[in-house]
Amino acid sequence: MKQKECKKINIYELEALYSPSFDIFSEDDETYDRLKRIISFKLDETERRIILCYADIGNLRDTAKIFNVSTSTIWAYVTRIKTKIMKFYKEK
């Protein structure tokens, strides 16, 4: 049985895609822009890369393959990162 190949990820393209816009004519709504700012400025590099890969790929197993760790490790990171994002999001 042939294993499905992992999706190729260019982390620099992902970071550019999810970077906040400082343009006054940005078409992002306030919620999306705020979320991008939290990801860019409040998360450390490891957290940012994990959550961006997870958001792009959409599942824990393939994200774990990219980082060469177990699925439960990625699950723990994603859960912790979500909690951290929500904490910053609730702050005004």
Secondary structure in CASP SS format (residue, H / E / C, confidence):
PFRMAT SS
TARGET T0000
AUTHOR 0000-0000-0000
METHOD secondary structure of the structure
MODEL  1
M C 1.00
K C 1.00
Q C 1.00
K C 1.00
E C 1.00
C C 1.00
K C 1.00
K C 1.00
I C 1.00
N C 1.00
I H 1.00
Y H 1.00
E H 1.00
L H 1.00
E H 1.00
A H 1.00
L H 1.00
Y C 1.00
S C 1.00
P C 1.00
S C 1.00
F C 1.00
D C 1.00
I C 1.00
F C 1.00
S C 1.00
E C 1.00
D C 1.00
D C 1.00
E H 1.00
T H 1.00
Y H 1.00
D H 1.00
R H 1.00
L H 1.00
K H 1.00
R H 1.00
I H 1.00
I H 1.00
S H 1.00
F H 1.00
K C 1.00
L C 1.00
D C 1.00
E H 1.00
T H 1.00
E H 1.00
R H 1.00
R H 1.00
I H 1.00
I H 1.00
L H 1.00
C H 1.00
Y H 1.00
A H 1.00
D H 1.00
I H 1.00
G C 1.00
N C 1.00
L H 1.00
R H 1.00
D H 1.00
T H 1.00
A H 1.00
K H 1.00
I H 1.00
F H 1.00
N C 1.00
V C 1.00
S C 1.00
T H 1.00
S H 1.00
T H 1.00
I H 1.00
W H 1.00
A H 1.00
Y H 1.00
V H 1.00
T H 1.00
R H 1.00
I H 1.00
K H 1.00
T H 1.00
K H 1.00
I H 1.00
M H 1.00
K H 1.00
F H 1.00
Y H 1.00
K H 1.00
E C 1.00
K C 1.00
END
